[in-house]
Amino acid sequence: MAEGTDGVRPSQAPPREPTPSPRSPRRAPVVAAMMLAMALAALDGTVIATAVPQIVGDLGGFSVFSWLFSGYLLAVTVTIPVYGRLSDSYGRKPVLVVGIVLFLVGSLLCAAAWNMASLIAFRVLQGLGGGALQGTVQTIAADLYPLKERPKIQARLSSVWAASAVAGPAVGGLLTTYADWRWIFLVNLPVGGLALWLTVRYLVEPQRAHLPGLPGRPRVDWPGALLVFASGAVVLTALVQGGVAWPWLSAPSLGLLGAGAVLVAATVLVECRAVAPIVPGWVWRRRPIAAVNLALGALGLLMVAPSVFLPTYAQAVLGLGPMAAGFVLSVMILSWPLSASFSHHVYRRVGFRQSALIGMTLAMLTLLVFPLLPYPGEPWQPALLMLVLGAALGLFQLPLIVGVQSTVGWSERGTATGSVLFCRQTGQSLGAALFGAVANTTLTAHLGSSADLDTAARALSDPAALAPAAAESLRRAVDAAVEYVYLGAAAAAALAVLALLLLAPRRFPVLREGEAD
């Protein structure tokens, strides 16, 4: 069979599925709407971090404030596959509109929260909207752009995440210092309002009657959607809170994991019998999608090392302040979208699979170098590694997402995109639990008593309160803990490489232009 110019193999496909023309003059405002919607979801994960002391001081609830992050993350993760299936059944536009509205209502209610419990509940409502924003925006990008142009829009969306990660803490700090923490949520309203207006005004989708396989009224597996949501929420709660809110072998952890196993089994049973399942079996039966699901799950796992543990390492071991520690991480976030924007030059020549293998192999080697850094070392050394890591991961992730989206037509693209994003988010939750346990176990082994990384980092933030020998011992223990985490991240990278080598075809069966779009 003839090969396309992208280094991938075209496949036989169903009749053409029309979408808005990529040359349409209305594409620009739709792209602006997508970037604004993505900015809402991206900023919300970082801007609130610097306001936690003020929020706790105003509302109380210090013992449960971590749910401001966990509750939002859980809601986003478990709803991504549901929204992906709904976008294939009802269209992208209504799902995106509902997501923006839910996010804005949640933001307004967060600004009006009267105690920590209400704020957490409204953060969960925000997350229900955030799940629609993340998956649907990625799907619309694939709808609007043909394969050759897809890296451009994906690079723009990646740049939104990068800019938000760098600017979020600064924006949160400014609003908290010179205004009030409630403005962190109120600033979402004009941004989201503009995104909503642009979406309603300019996003035009094909009529369902023109889409093969989707005649008449759409059918949605609502019992399956409820079970996917319930099972995901229970399992992820066990992973996020285990070892933090309660010990791993305690009754709450064991109870949640047992209930999660029962719900997962029920979900599989219901989905196998459903006419239009939320998570159809083909996302695991098709080798390209199954391989990418596993590979992006491993990506989420390894990303915990730099995003969660590197700032602690920079402050506790290198002695940097919060801003400087953030810069060590930000170089990775800046090199990632830059690498992604050039990745099409690679995958057009060698294919999606080979491009991703090159990127993840380089990422694995970079992660393995981290434990070899001298102690205590210089800040430029981990910053250089993170610069290389970001470039490697940009070369890995974008070709896989573009590749998966290019193997399916309009009526399956939302489900396929939601599947890979869900696996990445789940991997991140699993990584936080797994590597947290690794770090705390290492600290306990070095210090000879029960310890955790957060306590050690807080103690080292005030070195004058510790004897020099105790501070040095604690600093070396933190260094060892983070080194083991990076070795675990390298193992996750190796798993991603194995998934691609063993499962992914050498050339993805890409639909011909016009058939896919």
QUIKA-V280692 format. One record per pair of residues at least 24 apart in sequence whose ideal C-beta (glycine too) atoms are under 6 Angstrom apart, sorted by the first residue. I is the first residue (numbers start at 1). J is the second residue. If there is no record, write none. Layout:
i=I j=J
i=I j=J
//
This chain:
i=6 j=348
i=7 j=348
i=7 j=349
i=7 j=350
i=7 j=351
i=8 j=351
i=8 j=507
i=8 j=508
i=8 j=510
i=9 j=507
i=9 j=509
i=10 j=510
i=10 j=512
i=11 j=509
i=13 j=511
i=13 j=515
i=14 j=212
i=15 j=212
i=16 j=514
i=16 j=515
i=17 j=211
i=17 j=409
i=17 j=410
i=18 j=206
i=18 j=210
i=19 j=143
i=19 j=206
i=19 j=410
i=19 j=517
i=20 j=204
i=22 j=144
i=22 j=145
i=22 j=146
i=26 j=202
i=27 j=144
i=29 j=198
i=29 j=202
i=30 j=202
i=30 j=203
i=32 j=198
i=33 j=195
i=33 j=198
i=33 j=199
i=34 j=137
i=35 j=160
i=36 j=191
i=36 j=194
i=36 j=195
i=37 j=133
i=37 j=137
i=37 j=195
i=38 j=137
i=38 j=157
i=38 j=160
i=39 j=160
i=40 j=103
i=40 j=188
i=40 j=192
i=41 j=130
i=41 j=133
i=41 j=134
i=42 j=160
i=42 j=161
i=42 j=164
i=43 j=164
i=43 j=168
i=46 j=165
i=46 j=168
i=46 j=169
i=47 j=168
i=47 j=171
i=47 j=172
i=47 j=184
i=48 j=184
i=49 j=169
i=50 j=169
i=50 j=172
i=50 j=173
i=51 j=172
i=51 j=176
i=51 j=181
i=51 j=184
i=54 j=176
i=54 j=181
i=55 j=181
i=59 j=115
i=59 j=116
i=60 j=116
i=61 j=116
i=67 j=120
i=68 j=123
i=70 j=240
i=71 j=120
i=71 j=123
i=71 j=124
i=72 j=123
i=72 j=127
i=74 j=233
i=74 j=236
i=75 j=124
i=75 j=127
i=75 j=128
i=76 j=127
i=76 j=130
i=76 j=131
i=77 j=236
i=77 j=425
i=78 j=229
i=78 j=232
i=78 j=233
i=79 j=128
i=79 j=131
i=80 j=131
i=80 j=135
i=80 j=418
i=80 j=421
i=80 j=422
i=81 j=279
i=81 j=418
i=81 j=422
i=82 j=225
i=82 j=228
i=82 j=278
i=83 j=131
i=83 j=132
i=83 j=135
i=84 j=135
i=84 j=414
i=84 j=415
i=84 j=417
i=84 j=418
i=85 j=278
i=85 j=415
i=87 j=136
i=87 j=139
i=87 j=414
i=88 j=411
i=88 j=414
i=88 j=415
i=89 j=218
i=89 j=220
i=90 j=218
i=91 j=205
i=92 j=136
i=92 j=139
i=92 j=140
i=93 j=203
i=93 j=205
i=95 j=132
i=95 j=136
i=96 j=136
i=96 j=199
i=97 j=199
i=99 j=129
i=99 j=132
i=99 j=133
i=100 j=192
i=100 j=195
i=100 j=196
i=102 j=128
i=102 j=129
i=103 j=129
i=104 j=192
i=107 j=185
i=107 j=188
i=110 j=185
i=111 j=182
i=111 j=185
i=111 j=186
i=135 j=417
i=135 j=418
i=135 j=421
i=138 j=417
i=139 j=413
i=139 j=414
i=139 j=417
i=142 j=405
i=142 j=413
i=146 j=513
i=147 j=406
i=150 j=402
i=151 j=344
i=154 j=398
i=155 j=337
i=155 j=340
i=155 j=341
i=158 j=337
i=158 j=340
i=159 j=337
i=162 j=333
i=162 j=334
i=162 j=337
i=165 j=333
i=166 j=330
i=211 j=411
i=213 j=411
i=214 j=411
i=219 j=275
i=219 j=276
i=221 j=274
i=221 j=276
i=221 j=277
i=221 j=278
i=223 j=270
i=224 j=270
i=224 j=271
i=224 j=274
i=224 j=277
i=224 j=278
i=225 j=278
i=227 j=266
i=227 j=267
i=227 j=270
i=228 j=267
i=228 j=278
i=230 j=263
i=231 j=263
i=231 j=264
i=231 j=267
i=234 j=259
i=234 j=260
i=234 j=263
i=235 j=260
i=236 j=429
i=239 j=429
i=239 j=430
i=239 j=433
i=240 j=429
i=242 j=433
i=243 j=436
i=243 j=437
i=283 j=419
i=287 j=503
i=287 j=505
i=288 j=407
i=288 j=504
i=288 j=508
i=289 j=404
i=289 j=416
i=290 j=503
i=291 j=499
i=291 j=500
i=291 j=503
i=291 j=504
i=292 j=400
i=292 j=404
i=292 j=420
i=293 j=419
i=293 j=420
i=293 j=423
i=294 j=499
i=295 j=496
i=295 j=499
i=295 j=500
i=296 j=420
i=296 j=423
i=296 j=424
i=297 j=423
i=297 j=427
i=298 j=492
i=298 j=495
i=298 j=496
i=299 j=424
i=300 j=424
i=300 j=427
i=300 j=428
i=301 j=427
i=301 j=431
i=301 j=492
i=302 j=489
i=302 j=492
i=302 j=493
i=304 j=431
i=304 j=432
i=304 j=435
i=305 j=485
i=305 j=486
i=305 j=489
i=306 j=332
i=309 j=482
i=309 j=485
i=312 j=457
i=313 j=482
i=316 j=457
i=316 j=460
i=316 j=478
i=317 j=376
i=317 j=475
i=317 j=478
i=317 j=479
i=318 j=376
i=318 j=379
i=328 j=382
i=328 j=383
i=331 j=383
i=331 j=386
i=331 j=387
i=332 j=386
i=332 j=389
i=332 j=390
i=335 j=387
i=335 j=390
i=335 j=391
i=336 j=390
i=336 j=393
i=336 j=394
i=339 j=391
i=339 j=394
i=339 j=395
i=340 j=394
i=340 j=398
i=343 j=395
i=343 j=398
i=343 j=399
i=347 j=399
i=351 j=507
i=352 j=399
i=352 j=403
i=352 j=508
i=353 j=500
i=353 j=504
i=355 j=399
i=356 j=396
i=356 j=399
i=356 j=400
i=356 j=500
i=357 j=500
i=359 j=392
i=359 j=395
i=359 j=396
i=360 j=396
i=360 j=493
i=360 j=496
i=360 j=497
i=362 j=392
i=363 j=389
i=363 j=392
i=363 j=393
i=363 j=493
i=364 j=490
i=364 j=493
i=364 j=494
i=367 j=486
i=367 j=489
i=367 j=490
i=368 j=490
i=370 j=486
i=371 j=483
i=371 j=486
i=375 j=479
i=403 j=508
i=406 j=510
i=407 j=508
i=407 j=509
i=407 j=510
i=409 j=516
i=435 j=485
i=435 j=488
i=438 j=484
i=438 j=485
i=438 j=488
i=439 j=481
i=439 j=485
i=442 j=480
i=442 j=481
i=442 j=484
i=443 j=477
i=443 j=481
i=446 j=477
i=446 j=480
i=447 j=477
//
